[in-house]
Amino acid sequence: MQITVLAGGVGGARFLLGLRAHARSLPEHPHLTAIVNTGDDAWLAGLRITPDLDSIMYALAGVNDTGRGWGRVGETERVSAELNAWGVGWPWFTLGDLDLGAHIARTSWLREGLPLTEAVRRLTARWELGVELLPATDDEFETHVLVDSDVIEGGELHFQEWWVRFRATVEARGFVQQGTATAAPGVADAIATADLVLLAPSNPVVSIGSILAVPGVHEALATTSAPIVGVSPIINGAVVRGMADACLRAIGVETDAAAVALHYGARAAGGLLDGWLVDESDTAALPALESAGIRARALPLFLRDETLGAAVAAAAIELAQS
Ligand code: FO1
């Protein structure tokens, strides 16, 4: 059994920990593949940074800083202090010493001409992650945020600057991907051959949306025979973590469990979803979803720990099979 998950960083990592735990409890041990957002990626201090891939890799490897949701546990910042002293990189974006190990390794492989997919394979091979990680694309396809040019010179910010430096307080007018891209090798196949496709409870705009923006991904989702089930990142009208509400506002979507599902659209109506999981606090949303052609279930969605994540994964699989 092959399960393919579209995932962003922090929300994706939590969900994948639960899915992995559930998969390990199944007799047939399904093969898990995560197609990970690369829209947050950036060149920094001459290094290629891939935040969502790293958050998921570190979390599945058990070496992540669970408090911050990014970077390594037990991190130090000696090199970062030196970079700041020379004004290299972004002073508001900390590259920890252990984290730099991954960025230097990745960048050295990229400079040898290897694709990001191969760099990810080599980085993740160090641990038994239990999930195959694929970048959505091997091309540079960074998310930029359109803002008021009276506020920000040029009217555009790299996603990381908008997210980390400005904490999404600069009003976003929209999100665009810079450059052209094609889906990374294996991405279309992982969707086409899946028995089940899951959308992790990641940011619908800058994480899931950036994956869907990669040419080839949407088509693969539209043609796969696998059921597609999503997990709401919004609980009781609020984001669980991060600033998805600022992103949803920018594209005119309510910060609401049902509104996000309808934004993805029902498969029967040319959209993505066959099913959608909402938190039990959003049970009232179920009838609207069902009448829109999206099979919906309500259950505790706050991924406090792996057992809860496993229950959410089990419910997604059960809904897909029903
Ligand atoms: N987020 C912050 O809020 N502050 C940081 O200094 C920061 C550094 C950082 C370094 C490497 C990395 O992979 C992620 C980092 N993040 C930081 C998180 C990052 O902005 C997010 O992981 C995603 O891009 C948003 O989902």
Residues whose N, C-alpha, C, O or C-beta is under 5 A from the ligand:
A	BS01	FO1	G9 D40 T50 P51 D54 W70 W92 F93 T94 V164
